[in-house]
């Protein structure tokens, strides 16, 4: 059962059948990146980079109660377990499957206290593409040494897919390395890719704490962390002092926009990362193109 | 021959009375078993936020084991898709349970609340169903004792009547 089937089983009977028919109608599953469900609005699938509505005589629309049921089933009837992450806007499921959620929240003092009704669910379908980082391996892995790199792109381009592939290769092929993966949202780990690697996963740890624990207690040869932000700058700087290379990702459209953020500028100036790698991918394509900036030599 | 028939009839009705009384006792035991399961689930969810699918693995109760309810709940721990397990476990063990219709509904409704909402709302629902089940247990205890005696007496009396009629 793949990730899409897993999500389909969480849908009500009618919608499940309609979507099963949709996926059986010549759709390439590996090009499906998202499934979006909205209360009382049309359900859509992001296929080959385009948002496609699904028709079954009429547009598929889920009611609020039905969407609540889907969330409950996605959480394996353990909504209480996911309470804290739902407040932060996501649910992490097994095997790298993640659902972004939003709805009507009760807030106080700038903090979300509870989400009382979920109105949108965006299920991101993870893809195991182990060879997707091949081109980049030649850059960050040199003379049996891994160099620190920050991979940036706008959301949805494939940073997590790429960093997953790099972690799996560095921890599982050739001279296998002890890789500590700080997987705060449980998005990176996929059993099929990491079953035979030397990767340690810090699943659910806040990124800063995870990096600190990884470097202090796991003696890693490489730390991998997805989506670092301004809040993790100090932790990254501290991790750098241990001498362990770090491969991380961050949101950013260009190097200029990335370093316009004070935290990222600080990391850049401190020389934490040797490579800044901009990521692009044409809609629906598997292959990435890279815009690599070597801080020692300038743009490659 | 007639005496033997009368004796068999007497034994049959007496056994029937004892059997009916036994069902009352089993019903009470099952209610108490479900009550301890309810309270265990409530603690696991409210205090430990335990994922529903792993809650049942660490709970043991002879009554619920024997009727197959707990094994049915546990059998889904490794399912890729996990939902509707409580109801299917209840349905699969329905034949072995002795609960009244109302008690069965109460157990089913409790299961409907598990994991569907956040902890606070679940806690309120759990408290309601626990209170309801406690009331059922009290009722079973007071009525059950009377019923056990009644069924036994009826069994004996019916057996005796049947025996006298045959003789």
Interface residues (C-beta under 8 A of the other chain):
Chain A: X1 X6 X9 X10 X68 X72 X73 X75 X76 X77 X78 X79 X80 X81 X83 X86 X114
Chain B: X45 X46 X49 X50 X51 X52 X53 X80 X81 X82 X83 X85 X114 X115 X116 X117 X118 X119 X120 X122
